Amino acid sequence: MKKTVAKGTARRGFIKKAGAVGIMSLVPAPVRNAAWAAGSDAPEKKEVKIGFIPLTDCSSVVMAFVMEFDRKYGIKIIPSKEASWAAVRDKLVNGELDAAHVLYGLIYGVQMGIGGPKKDMAILMNLNHNGQAVTLSRKLYEKGVKDGASLKALVDREKREYTFAQTFPTGTHAMWIYYWLATYGIHPFNDVKAIVVPPPQMVANMRVGNMDGFCVGEPWNNRAIVDGIGFTAETTQGIWKDHPEKTLGTTAEFVQKYPNTARAMTAAVIDAGRWIDASLSNRRKTAETVADKSYVNTDKEVILARMLGRYDNGIGKSWDDPNTMKFYNDGHVTFPYLSDGMWFMTQHRRWGLLKEDVDYLAIAKKVNRIDLYKEAAVMTKTSLPKDPMRSAKLIDGVVWDGKDPKRYAGSFKIKVA
């Protein structure tokens, strides 16, 4: 009964705001063509190249360009489709990209020099909450696996090499699948094998039997279901409701050199996220836009279902999820909480990517540019939270609040010693 009420409330909330107007008519021409400000506040760089990976959560960057929210703030966004997160990392570091739709943990990995180049980085805003998933193969389902507990039973019963893919060693998908496996008593390195596969290649690799499961952003989890090769064992919002995910990331050097441009970029993408979340019709238009071959390159319906919160796990369960992918949520999504950045560092420490504890809070304050975000929030009339820290209870019942990150990182039973 409670699910029905939540579903109805969420639907009415969307429908109440729905409008039938076309995309461009929502933004008056004078506003589209006017810069945010003149003089010292004007963007130092008028064109900004923003990289993205073909995933549903690149939507606010794409729509900021398509709807010309960028013009309102005196810049022009040039979206750049990239092949892998490693390519995004390298192009950010060497300056080929001005900014990117990028994994939260990737930015922190570069900041700390984990497994690659070390450079001071900046997170301007968070792009989305929720909307990723853990997908398992149909072959596992045929052996009785439906969830984490039954996967654990199979791994214990039938000894072989089980392979699970994530998209980047320090990234969000790696942390979600490691956390999920460990919750059910499966060590992600000792009991199974972890590999890295770029998001658009996940489904093809599962089809030919290269992996037993993967964690990735949409639409590739739903694509695996539509293609009949996988099923959703868990959504990431089931692991952590309203978890941080992709960010608008850049280098500290770029922010120092072009602070007004960084602020304008942030404002444009905030506006786009607000627009996407405003109605069902806006979400439909977004799905139709990003499905194009220039962006995600898949069927609109594969993106749309989960954009609207209509989930089917591929093995008989369907539900309306009130915690589907969000892009604004009254500013709660877009604010770069310090505790979010700190959490990824605690998991890097848990899994041996960080060899020792660091000053978690100091690094988060350096990377998460709350100062610039606040300026962009004023420009976009976006509300700010009272506290740059937030708390949540994850799937294993453990609460994260950022208060004692060193203790938290060391408290897990399953970890890399």
ZALUMGU-825373 format. One line per field, with one value per residue: x negated, y negated, z of N, C-alpha, C in turn. Coordinates in steps of 0.02 Angstrom, whole numbers. Example, Ala and Ser with C-alpha at 12.3 -4.5 7.8 and 13.67 -1.06 7.14 Angstrom:
residues 2
n_xx <- [-660|-642] $
n_yy <- [284|112] $
n_zz <- [390|354] $
ca_xx <- [-615|-684] $
ca_yy <- [225|53] $
ca_zz <- [390|357] $
c_xx <- [-660|-645] $
c_yy <- [165|-2] $
c_zz <- [390|394] $
This chain:
residues 417
n_xx <- [-42|-97|-193|-114|-56|-171|-213|-105|-108|-233|-215|-108|-173|-264|-177|-98|-183|-202|-213|-157|-234|-361|-537|-630|-547|-534|-636|-659|-704|-781|-840|-909|-1008|-1080|-1220|-1271|-1328|-1422|-1586|-1697|-1636|-1608|-1620|-1782|-1820|-1738|-1692|-1670|-1734|-1659|-1679|-1596|-1529|-1438|-1301|-1149|-1154|-1227|-1141|-1106|-1214|-1210|-1081|-1095|-1170|-1089|-968|-1015|-1044|-1167|-1198|-1131|-1215|-1325|-1414|-1466|-1432|-1524|-1487|-1579|-1597|-1661|-1768|-1803|-1824|-1955|-2005|-1936|-1991|-2128|-2118|-2064|-2169|-2274|-2221|-2145|-2010|-1897|-1812|-1713|-1580|-1589|-1653|-1635|-1732|-1839|-1890|-1939|-2033|-2130|-2167|-2235|-2330|-2311|-2347|-2379|-2399|-2441|-2359|-2299|-2128|-1955|-1788|-1643|-1507|-1380|-1309|-1204|-1093|-1073|-1014|-1101|-1153|-1171|-1203|-1172|-1216|-1110|-1146|-1188|-1066|-999|-1060|-1003|-1026|-968|-988|-1099|-1121|-1092|-1187|-1304|-1288|-1300|-1433|-1503|-1467|-1494|-1647|-1741|-1813|-1739|-1686|-1677|-1629|-1678|-1682|-1793|-1942|-1946|-1821|-1641|-1558|-1640|-1653|-1520|-1489|-1586|-1550|-1423|-1444|-1526|-1437|-1361|-1451|-1549|-1709|-1775|-1897|-1968|-1877|-1814|-1843|-1892|-1865|-1896|-1788|-1733|-1582|-1486|-1522|-1488|-1371|-1394|-1508|-1458|-1370|-1452|-1505|-1607|-1597|-1519|-1441|-1403|-1429|-1358|-1308|-1141|-1093|-1129|-1108|-971|-971|-1035|-936|-830|-891|-896|-1001|-1039|-999|-930|-1004|-1018|-979|-1075|-1022|-962|-1069|-1119|-1017|-986|-1120|-1282|-1345|-1387|-1493|-1518|-1666|-1833|-1998|-2097|-2178|-2109|-1998|-2061|-2115|-2005|-1887|-1759|-1706|-1698|-1602|-1493|-1473|-1433|-1313|-1234|-1220|-1157|-1033|-988|-975|-874|-770|-753|-706|-585|-464|-367|-354|-465|-565|-539|-568|-703|-753|-727|-811|-945|-958|-997|-1117|-1226|-1246|-1204|-1165|-1062|-904|-764|-664|-730|-806|-706|-613|-674|-713|-592|-565|-511|-531|-591|-651|-692|-675|-547|-499|-419|-415|-374|-491|-523|-643|-719|-837|-894|-911|-910|-815|-771|-895|-963|-1025|-1126|-1216|-1384|-1419|-1531|-1547|-1512|-1619|-1717|-1673|-1702|-1840|-1859|-1820|-1914|-2022|-1980|-1985|-2118|-2171|-2208|-2350|-2368|-2286|-2215|-2200|-2047|-1940|-2004|-2053|-1933|-1876|-1962|-1946|-1804|-1720|-1640|-1629|-1624|-1512|-1411|-1401|-1353|-1233|-1165|-1150|-1062|-955|-947|-917|-1016|-1092|-1091|-1203|-1365|-1388|-1316|-1210|-1185|-1106|-1173|-1155|-1199|-1164|-1250|-1292|-1340|-1415|-1518|-1588|-1692|-1798|-1916|-1901|-1783|-1826|-1911|-1828|-1761|-1723|-1753|-1882|-2031|-2175] $
n_yy <- [61|-61|-79|-105|-227|-309|-299|-358|-487|-532|-528|-620|-733|-754|-764|-873|-978|-968|-1022|-1071|-1140|-1171|-1134|-1246|-1355|-1375|-1451|-1616|-1713|-1836|-1809|-1693|-1739|-1831|-1879|-1829|-1930|-2083|-2160|-2132|-2017|-1942|-1792|-1726|-1641|-1599|-1487|-1321|-1162|-1017|-858|-698|-538|-408|-395|-395|-489|-596|-690|-823|-902|-889|-940|-1070|-1123|-1094|-1161|-1286|-1347|-1382|-1498|-1596|-1629|-1680|-1594|-1459|-1292|-1153|-996|-845|-687|-547|-400|-320|-316|-330|-400|-521|-563|-581|-680|-786|-811|-848|-960|-954|-942|-1058|-1037|-906|-785|-675|-537|-538|-480|-470|-599|-622|-521|-564|-683|-632|-556|-419|-272|-331|-488|-632|-773|-934|-948|-994|-993|-1056|-1043|-923|-807|-712|-607|-436|-300|-202|-30|142|270|439|592|689|820|841|824|936|1029|1010|888|736|625|538|626|756|759|763|889|971|941|994|1126|1174|1182|1076|958|809|665|490|333|161|-17|-102|-108|-193|-241|-277|-165|-56|-68|-50|83|157|127|182|320|352|329|443|536|569|555|431|445|558|666|657|598|437|326|196|109|4|-95|-90|32|134|218|289|362|442|517|602|679|633|591|608|518|341|168|17|-140|-190|-193|-58|50|76|98|222|303|286|342|471|532|509|466|354|352|268|98|-53|-152|-73|-30|-147|-271|-413|-434|-509|-538|-563|-704|-879|-904|-973|-1045|-1113|-1212|-1260|-1321|-1421|-1499|-1531|-1581|-1645|-1586|-1453|-1466|-1509|-1395|-1304|-1363|-1355|-1216|-1182|-1246|-1168|-1042|-1070|-1096|-970|-891|-949|-903|-764|-769|-843|-754|-652|-718|-741|-608|-571|-659|-631|-500|-501|-466|-550|-563|-459|-351|-245|-155|-259|-216|-128|-211|-295|-224|-198|-325|-381|-313|-188|-29|133|284|386|518|544|450|295|120|-45|-164|-280|-338|-364|-415|-576|-750|-876|-912|-1017|-1077|-993|-887|-946|-1014|-1010|-912|-901|-784|-687|-680|-641|-514|-434|-434|-362|-236|-211|-197|-86|17|25|-61|-186|-197|-237|-327|-488|-669|-681|-776|-899|-879|-861|-989|-1061|-1008|-1004|-1133|-1230|-1366|-1426|-1358|-1411|-1542|-1517|-1461|-1571|-1644|-1561|-1554|-1449|-1347|-1327|-1200|-1187|-1134|-1077|-944|-780|-642|-463|-301|-153|-5|101|65|-18|-180|-327|-479|-566|-610|-541|-491|-412|-311|-253|-207|-105|-15|90|262|339|301|230|279] $
n_zz <- [0|39|-60|-171|-137|-129|-261|-329|-277|-320|-460|-474|-433|-536|-647|-614|-638|-771|-940|-1104|-1189|-1315|-1320|-1350|-1338|-1205|-1161|-1172|-1315|-1297|-1174|-1202|-1286|-1216|-1116|-950|-871|-882|-903|-768|-725|-835|-933|-956|-1055|-1200|-1268|-1215|-1200|-1160|-1101|-1116|-1072|-1155|-1073|-980|-877|-926|-963|-914|-950|-1090|-1118|-1074|-1175|-1291|-1265|-1251|-1128|-1092|-1167|-1101|-999|-1060|-1126|-1237|-1244|-1296|-1326|-1305|-1359|-1280|-1274|-1164|-983|-947|-1055|-1039|-916|-954|-1052|-980|-891|-978|-1039|-1155|-1142|-1070|-964|-888|-891|-768|-672|-496|-409|-496|-513|-383|-377|-470|-407|-298|-357|-384|-460|-584|-675|-572|-518|-469|-443|-478|-421|-481|-468|-422|-534|-542|-445|-399|-511|-569|-587|-532|-638|-676|-761|-873|-870|-740|-676|-722|-645|-525|-464|-400|-327|-211|-102|-153|-252|-176|-119|-232|-274|-166|-178|-309|-368|-465|-582|-558|-641|-630|-691|-690|-719|-704|-608|-488|-487|-474|-507|-482|-343|-304|-345|-276|-144|-139|-167|-56|49|46|85|-7|-60|-161|-228|-181|-187|-310|-479|-533|-668|-790|-897|-1028|-1017|-1136|-1189|-1107|-1121|-1240|-1205|-1101|-1175|-1251|-1153|-1069|-940|-778|-715|-698|-653|-696|-770|-820|-995|-997|-913|-924|-1061|-1068|-1015|-1107|-1217|-1176|-1105|-976|-801|-678|-526|-419|-388|-386|-305|-215|-145|-90|-53|-150|-185|-220|-387|-547|-588|-626|-679|-673|-695|-560|-607|-720|-659|-585|-686|-765|-686|-695|-807|-766|-667|-745|-826|-729|-683|-800|-816|-698|-719|-827|-767|-675|-764|-826|-719|-696|-755|-821|-959|-995|-960|-1050|-1170|-1149|-1145|-1276|-1343|-1294|-1333|-1463|-1594|-1583|-1450|-1330|-1410|-1428|-1416|-1389|-1300|-1215|-1135|-1084|-999|-870|-840|-810|-698|-708|-680|-726|-681|-762|-730|-691|-597|-576|-548|-486|-459|-338|-316|-430|-561|-526|-564|-510|-400|-312|-289|-205|-268|-348|-266|-208|-92|45|119|27|-65|27|62|-51|-45|74|34|-64|19|94|-2|-33|-127|-87|11|139|274|242|255|254|256|230|99|30|46|-31|-161|-191|-251|-168|-150|-280|-326|-243|-290|-419|-382|-331|-449|-518|-436|-344|-205|-55|47|228|283|233|244|241|290|278|275|221|115|195|320|386|442|359|393|383|493|560|465|455|550|500|372|409|472|411|389|277|174|96|168] $
ca_xx <- [0|-141|-225|-64|-50|-233|-213|-56|-132|-289|-186|-70|-222|-290|-123|-76|-227|-210|-187|-160|-274|-421|-600|-659|-500|-539|-689|-649|-761|-826|-877|-955|-1062|-1114|-1269|-1250|-1349|-1476|-1642|-1739|-1599|-1598|-1663|-1846|-1822|-1669|-1675|-1698|-1728|-1642|-1677|-1545|-1525|-1368|-1262|-1091|-1169|-1258|-1085|-1104|-1265|-1185|-1024|-1120|-1190|-1033|-918|-1051|-1050|-1235|-1198|-1105|-1270|-1379|-1461|-1440|-1457|-1537|-1491|-1629|-1585|-1725|-1763|-1814|-1839|-2027|-2014|-1912|-2043|-2189|-2104|-2058|-2235|-2316|-2189|-2105|-1942|-1892|-1777|-1682|-1534|-1642|-1645|-1657|-1794|-1894|-1919|-1978|-2091|-2181|-2190|-2282|-2379|-2300|-2348|-2384|-2426|-2420|-2349|-2247|-2065|-1899|-1719|-1603|-1439|-1359|-1262|-1144|-1088|-1039|-1009|-1147|-1128|-1212|-1172|-1201|-1201|-1055|-1175|-1185|-995|-983|-1088|-966|-1045|-920|-1008|-1164|-1124|-1095|-1252|-1352|-1278|-1329|-1505|-1528|-1450|-1527|-1710|-1769|-1829|-1683|-1713|-1631|-1658|-1660|-1702|-1855|-1964|-1929|-1756|-1581|-1532|-1684|-1637|-1453|-1488|-1626|-1511|-1367|-1471|-1549|-1378|-1338|-1505|-1592|-1766|-1778|-1962|-1989|-1828|-1796|-1890|-1865|-1894|-1873|-1759|-1697|-1509|-1449|-1545|-1468|-1322|-1427|-1553|-1418|-1340|-1500|-1525|-1668|-1585|-1459|-1402|-1436|-1395|-1365|-1251|-1092|-1040|-1159|-1077|-907|-987|-1050|-872|-794|-926|-888|-1063|-1054|-944|-951|-1005|-1010|-991|-1120|-983|-950|-1130|-1122|-966|-1010|-1193|-1316|-1362|-1432|-1504|-1547|-1734|-1884|-2060|-2103|-2210|-2057|-1959|-2103|-2125|-1940|-1836|-1693|-1684|-1680|-1538|-1441|-1460|-1396|-1246|-1198|-1204|-1105|-970|-967|-952|-809|-721|-740|-667|-523|-403|-373|-364|-535|-606|-530|-606|-773|-768|-727|-870|-1009|-960|-1026|-1184|-1276|-1255|-1207|-1159|-1022|-833|-736|-625|-776|-823|-647|-580|-704|-711|-527|-558|-474|-583|-578|-717|-708|-659|-479|-478|-412|-396|-386|-541|-523|-713|-752|-888|-873|-960|-906|-783|-775|-964|-993|-1068|-1182|-1264|-1441|-1428|-1598|-1544|-1509|-1688|-1753|-1653|-1740|-1908|-1858|-1816|-1980|-2064|-1955|-2005|-2189|-2192|-2247|-2390|-2363|-2234|-2233|-2157|-1989|-1902|-2045|-2055|-1866|-1868|-2004|-1920|-1735|-1722|-1576|-1628|-1598|-1444|-1365|-1391|-1309|-1167|-1133|-1132|-1007|-904|-946|-926|-1076|-1081|-1118|-1266|-1399|-1393|-1251|-1218|-1141|-1115|-1181|-1120|-1220|-1142|-1301|-1278|-1396|-1399|-1577|-1616|-1755|-1812|-1969|-1870|-1736|-1863|-1941|-1779|-1728|-1750|-1783|-1922|-2099|-2214] $
ca_yy <- [0|-119|-89|-136|-298|-342|-303|-408|-553|-551|-541|-683|-787|-766|-785|-939|-1028|-954|-1071|-1046|-1184|-1143|-1149|-1312|-1408|-1384|-1500|-1674|-1730|-1886|-1777|-1645|-1774|-1880|-1854|-1839|-1996|-2114|-2181|-2083|-1955|-1907|-1733|-1739|-1596|-1598|-1419|-1272|-1093|-974|-788|-656|-467|-392|-372|-437|-544|-654|-729|-895|-935|-890|-985|-1140|-1142|-1090|-1213|-1349|-1378|-1410|-1566|-1642|-1649|-1707|-1543|-1407|-1226|-1107|-928|-802|-617|-513|-327|-287|-362|-344|-454|-582|-582|-605|-743|-838|-826|-883|-1021|-946|-957|-1110|-1007|-843|-741|-629|-499|-571|-451|-482|-664|-614|-479|-607|-729|-598|-519|-347|-233|-372|-555|-670|-844|-964|-946|-1032|-974|-1116|-1025|-855|-807|-671|-556|-373|-283|-152|35|202|317|506|626|738|885|845|834|1007|1069|994|823|682|568|546|685|816|758|787|962|1002|933|1041|1195|1192|1146|1058|886|765|601|433|274|93|-61|-138|-83|-235|-271|-262|-98|-10|-71|-21|156|184|120|229|387|360|332|512|581|586|509|415|462|625|717|649|558|372|300|130|107|-59|-86|-66|98|183|267|332|407|493|560|654|718|609|571|634|461|276|109|-37|-185|-179|-143|5|104|90|126|293|336|284|389|538|563|495|443|308|383|214|30|-87|-186|-22|-28|-211|-315|-480|-435|-552|-498|-600|-773|-924|-908|-1007|-1051|-1174|-1260|-1292|-1365|-1479|-1540|-1552|-1574|-1666|-1534|-1395|-1483|-1510|-1325|-1275|-1390|-1328|-1146|-1183|-1262|-1111|-990|-1092|-1088|-898|-866|-988|-870|-703|-785|-863|-693|-618|-755|-728|-540|-572|-697|-598|-435|-511|-437|-599|-560|-391|-305|-186|-168|-306|-180|-98|-265|-328|-187|-209|-398|-394|-274|-126|23|204|313|436|586|548|398|227|73|-117|-182|-352|-361|-358|-465|-646|-797|-941|-900|-1080|-1094|-941|-847|-982|-1039|-964|-898|-879|-715|-643|-671|-604|-443|-398|-424|-308|-173|-202|-171|-19|65|25|-109|-231|-154|-261|-377|-557|-718|-675|-838|-951|-866|-875|-1062|-1086|-985|-1024|-1206|-1256|-1439|-1441|-1333|-1458|-1597|-1492|-1451|-1637|-1660|-1519|-1553|-1381|-1348|-1295|-1164|-1220|-1101|-1045|-872|-746|-573|-413|-231|-114|59|146|37|-62|-251|-371|-550|-607|-636|-508|-452|-363|-253|-223|-171|-45|23|143|330|358|246|249|267] $
ca_zz <- [0|44|-125|-215|-118|-150|-333|-350|-258|-365|-526|-473|-429|-604|-693|-594|-667|-842|-988|-1172|-1232|-1344|-1285|-1357|-1318|-1133|-1147|-1215|-1358|-1268|-1120|-1233|-1321|-1173|-1068|-880|-847|-921|-863|-733|-714|-899|-942|-989|-1112|-1225|-1288|-1169|-1223|-1103|-1119|-1085|-1091|-1172|-1017|-968|-831|-959|-990|-898|-992|-1158|-1123|-1066|-1243|-1338|-1249|-1249|-1062|-1089|-1195|-1050|-956|-1100|-1151|-1281|-1226|-1351|-1298|-1339|-1342|-1267|-1279|-1100|-928|-950|-1104|-1006|-868|-987|-1087|-929|-864|-1027|-1061|-1216|-1120|-1018|-907|-910|-855|-748|-610|-435|-384|-543|-496|-322|-394|-501|-355|-253|-396|-377|-521|-645|-665|-513|-534|-428|-479|-450|-435|-481|-446|-433|-591|-532|-393|-417|-582|-593|-564|-538|-684|-677|-824|-873|-852|-666|-659|-736|-590|-464|-436|-409|-286|-181|-59|-194|-285|-127|-113|-291|-272|-116|-198|-372|-372|-530|-583|-573|-663|-626|-724|-672|-775|-691|-542|-431|-502|-435|-519|-446|-272|-292|-351|-221|-83|-144|-158|13|92|47|106|-64|-66|-233|-257|-162|-205|-381|-518|-555|-729|-812|-964|-1039|-1013|-1195|-1209|-1056|-1145|-1290|-1169|-1067|-1227|-1273|-1095|-1037|-870|-744|-692|-704|-628|-745|-772|-873|-1006|-1016|-874|-957|-1126|-1058|-1005|-1171|-1261|-1150|-1083|-906|-760|-625|-459|-371|-411|-339|-255|-164|-105|-54|-80|-168|-183|-270|-445|-591|-570|-676|-654|-712|-656|-519|-650|-761|-615|-568|-746|-793|-633|-718|-855|-725|-635|-797|-843|-673|-684|-858|-805|-645|-753|-867|-720|-650|-818|-836|-663|-687|-779|-859|-1030|-1003|-958|-1114|-1220|-1134|-1167|-1350|-1365|-1280|-1368|-1529|-1604|-1562|-1378|-1303|-1467|-1414|-1425|-1340|-1250|-1167|-1089|-1055|-945|-804|-829|-780|-637|-722|-678|-735|-668|-813|-707|-665|-549|-603|-496|-497|-410|-325|-310|-495|-574|-516|-589|-475|-335|-273|-273|-163|-312|-379|-216|-199|-21|63|141|-31|-87|79|60|-102|-20|124|-3|-94|74|110|-53|-43|-179|-44|54|208|284|223|287|210|253|197|27|4|44|-86|-225|-201|-252|-142|-159|-347|-331|-210|-337|-472|-352|-329|-518|-541|-384|-317|-132|-29|110|287|303|177|259|246|314|246|294|161|110|249|384|414|429|341|405|373|556|577|404|466|585|453|320|438|511|373|397|212|147|80|230] $
c_xx <- [-43|-174|-178|-58|-111|-235|-166|-78|-187|-262|-150|-116|-250|-235|-99|-117|-232|-180|-196|-201|-337|-483|-621|-612|-503|-591|-681|-712|-808|-870|-929|-1017|-1102|-1164|-1244|-1269|-1405|-1535|-1679|-1703|-1590|-1644|-1726|-1853|-1751|-1646|-1708|-1682|-1718|-1636|-1620|-1552|-1452|-1330|-1203|-1108|-1213|-1205|-1087|-1157|-1240|-1128|-1043|-1142|-1130|-983|-949|-1046|-1119|-1237|-1175|-1162|-1333|-1431|-1426|-1473|-1466|-1541|-1539|-1620|-1651|-1714|-1768|-1829|-1914|-2042|-1991|-1965|-2103|-2177|-2090|-2127|-2278|-2283|-2150|-2031|-1945|-1861|-1746|-1628|-1578|-1627|-1673|-1726|-1853|-1929|-1963|-2039|-2147|-2209|-2244|-2333|-2372|-2298|-2352|-2411|-2399|-2416|-2294|-2183|-2011|-1833|-1676|-1533|-1430|-1307|-1199|-1150|-1055|-1049|-1062|-1120|-1183|-1174|-1209|-1177|-1142|-1082|-1176|-1113|-974|-1011|-1057|-983|-992|-943|-1077|-1172|-1131|-1159|-1306|-1348|-1309|-1405|-1536|-1520|-1490|-1591|-1734|-1787|-1767|-1710|-1659|-1665|-1632|-1692|-1767|-1877|-1944|-1858|-1698|-1558|-1575|-1664|-1568|-1456|-1531|-1585|-1455|-1391|-1491|-1492|-1353|-1394|-1551|-1648|-1777|-1845|-1984|-1942|-1808|-1850|-1857|-1902|-1864|-1848|-1723|-1622|-1475|-1468|-1523|-1423|-1353|-1473|-1515|-1389|-1387|-1530|-1588|-1660|-1521|-1413|-1440|-1396|-1410|-1304|-1201|-1114|-1066|-1134|-1011|-918|-1000|-986|-834|-825|-924|-950|-1079|-992|-972|-946|-995|-1019|-1039|-1083|-961|-1011|-1136|-1072|-995|-1086|-1222|-1338|-1411|-1438|-1521|-1617|-1782|-1948|-2059|-2134|-2159|-2017|-1997|-2109|-2059|-1884|-1766|-1663|-1661|-1612|-1481|-1423|-1415|-1323|-1204|-1176|-1153|-1037|-943|-941|-883|-754|-703|-693|-598|-460|-418|-387|-435|-582|-599|-570|-681|-794|-773|-790|-934|-1014|-994|-1097|-1240|-1292|-1259|-1202|-1125|-949|-806|-701|-669|-798|-762|-619|-609|-712|-646|-515|-521|-524|-554|-646|-737|-695|-592|-455|-476|-391|-408|-432|-540|-593|-752|-803|-860|-930|-961|-878|-792|-845|-1000|-1042|-1132|-1234|-1321|-1458|-1500|-1599|-1540|-1580|-1728|-1736|-1693|-1812|-1910|-1855|-1882|-2028|-2043|-1982|-2078|-2215|-2231|-2285|-2389|-2307|-2261|-2190|-2095|-1952|-1940|-2047|-1987|-1854|-1907|-1973|-1850|-1728|-1655|-1572|-1600|-1527|-1394|-1351|-1343|-1238|-1129|-1109|-1069|-949|-892|-959|-987|-1060|-1113|-1188|-1299|-1412|-1322|-1263|-1169|-1157|-1118|-1150|-1138|-1201|-1191|-1287|-1343|-1376|-1460|-1613|-1683|-1775|-1865|-1941|-1823|-1772|-1891|-1892|-1750|-1763|-1785|-1817|-1989|-2142|-2272] $
c_yy <- [-63|-133|-124|-210|-337|-352|-357|-479|-577|-569|-608|-742|-806|-797|-855|-993|-1021|-1009|-1044|-1089|-1151|-1167|-1221|-1368|-1421|-1438|-1558|-1692|-1782|-1856|-1730|-1680|-1822|-1847|-1867|-1909|-2022|-2129|-2124|-2017|-1914|-1846|-1749|-1699|-1585|-1529|-1370|-1202|-1047|-902|-751|-584|-451|-356|-420|-498|-599|-705|-803|-934|-942|-941|-1058|-1167|-1146|-1146|-1283|-1386|-1411|-1482|-1618|-1669|-1668|-1658|-1497|-1341|-1185|-1037|-885|-730|-580|-437|-291|-338|-377|-400|-521|-608|-614|-672|-801|-860|-866|-944|-1015|-959|-1012|-1082|-942|-820|-682|-597|-536|-546|-459|-547|-658|-570|-519|-656|-697|-555|-444|-315|-272|-440|-589|-744|-871|-972|-986|-1000|-1036|-1103|-950|-855|-767|-629|-495|-354|-238|-84|88|252|384|542|675|807|895|858|906|1054|1050|928|770|618|582|609|750|818|784|863|998|999|982|1113|1217|1150|1138|984|847|696|547|370|209|48|-99|-122|-125|-263|-248|-189|-44|-9|-40|56|189|183|173|301|400|364|403|562|603|534|495|430|533|680|716|606|493|349|232|134|40|-48|-59|5|153|238|315|383|460|542|616|692|696|592|602|577|397|223|52|-83|-164|-216|-72|64|124|120|201|333|340|334|461|572|552|474|397|343|330|147|-3|-129|-138|-13|-90|-258|-386|-486|-483|-508|-536|-672|-814|-938|-943|-1008|-1114|-1230|-1297|-1341|-1428|-1527|-1570|-1546|-1592|-1615|-1472|-1406|-1482|-1439|-1293|-1298|-1361|-1256|-1139|-1196|-1203|-1055|-1007|-1080|-1014|-872|-897|-950|-805|-717|-808|-803|-654|-652|-744|-660|-537|-606|-658|-529|-441|-484|-485|-593|-487|-337|-240|-203|-213|-269|-149|-148|-287|-291|-203|-283|-417|-354|-209|-69|92|237|368|508|588|495|330|181|1|-140|-258|-382|-350|-414|-536|-692|-864|-933|-959|-1097|-1042|-899|-884|-1007|-988|-953|-874|-806|-666|-628|-629|-530|-405|-386|-368|-240|-159|-173|-100|34|60|-21|-165|-188|-176|-313|-446|-604|-726|-741|-893|-941|-881|-950|-1092|-1070|-1011|-1100|-1237|-1332|-1459|-1417|-1381|-1518|-1577|-1481|-1518|-1656|-1623|-1515|-1482|-1383|-1308|-1257|-1202|-1195|-1069|-970|-843|-674|-527|-345|-190|-44|107|121|-9|-135|-287|-442|-595|-630|-605|-462|-399|-301|-216|-180|-105|3|83|210|352|296|273|230|218] $
c_zz <- [0|-23|-173|-201|-141|-225|-357|-335|-305|-434|-528|-470|-496|-648|-678|-629|-743|-886|-1057|-1218|-1257|-1307|-1290|-1335|-1243|-1115|-1195|-1253|-1327|-1212|-1150|-1261|-1278|-1127|-998|-856|-891|-875|-831|-721|-778|-903|-981|-1053|-1136|-1246|-1240|-1195|-1164|-1127|-1085|-1111|-1106|-1116|-1007|-925|-860|-979|-975|-937|-1063|-1165|-1112|-1134|-1290|-1327|-1244|-1182|-1056|-1114|-1145|-1007|-995|-1125|-1201|-1263|-1290|-1321|-1339|-1315|-1337|-1262|-1212|-1046|-926|-999|-1075|-957|-903|-1022|-1039|-905|-914|-1058|-1127|-1203|-1067|-954|-932|-862|-834|-681|-550|-413|-431|-526|-433|-333|-424|-450|-312|-290|-390|-447|-586|-630|-602|-532|-489|-470|-444|-470|-427|-455|-455|-489|-579|-469|-424|-491|-611|-570|-569|-581|-681|-740|-817|-855|-777|-644|-669|-683|-523|-432|-452|-375|-256|-140|-99|-236|-239|-120|-172|-291|-222|-140|-259|-380|-444|-528|-604|-588|-662|-651|-693|-725|-766|-619|-482|-436|-460|-445|-485|-372|-258|-294|-296|-157|-82|-133|-86|63|99|61|50|-69|-141|-267|-241|-186|-279|-415|-540|-618|-746|-884|-972|-1042|-1076|-1217|-1161|-1085|-1195|-1257|-1130|-1117|-1248|-1214|-1060|-963|-844|-722|-703|-667|-675|-738|-826|-936|-1015|-974|-906|-1026|-1121|-1048|-1070|-1220|-1236|-1126|-1009|-867|-705|-558|-405|-406|-362|-289|-200|-119|-61|-87|-90|-162|-234|-329|-491|-567|-633|-649|-701|-671|-614|-560|-693|-719|-598|-627|-772|-741|-656|-767|-817|-691|-685|-819|-790|-674|-741|-846|-748|-676|-792|-823|-692|-702|-828|-781|-657|-708|-815|-933|-1043|-1002|-1023|-1169|-1211|-1159|-1243|-1376|-1355|-1311|-1436|-1534|-1584|-1488|-1354|-1357|-1448|-1425|-1370|-1283|-1196|-1115|-1049|-995|-877|-789|-794|-716|-645|-732|-690|-727|-716|-793|-669|-616|-584|-547|-519|-441|-399|-321|-375|-504|-567|-537|-552|-405|-288|-250|-230|-205|-329|-329|-205|-126|-7|83|84|-57|-38|77|8|-80|32|89|-41|-42|91|62|-73|-99|-146|6|127|213|267|264|242|202|216|121|-4|-2|-14|-154|-239|-194|-233|-152|-227|-355|-300|-255|-393|-445|-346|-399|-541|-491|-357|-242|-111|35|168|304|242|187|260|267|278|275|230|168|167|318|417|393|412|353|399|435|575|519|413|499|538|402|345|471|476|382|333|182|125|140|217] $
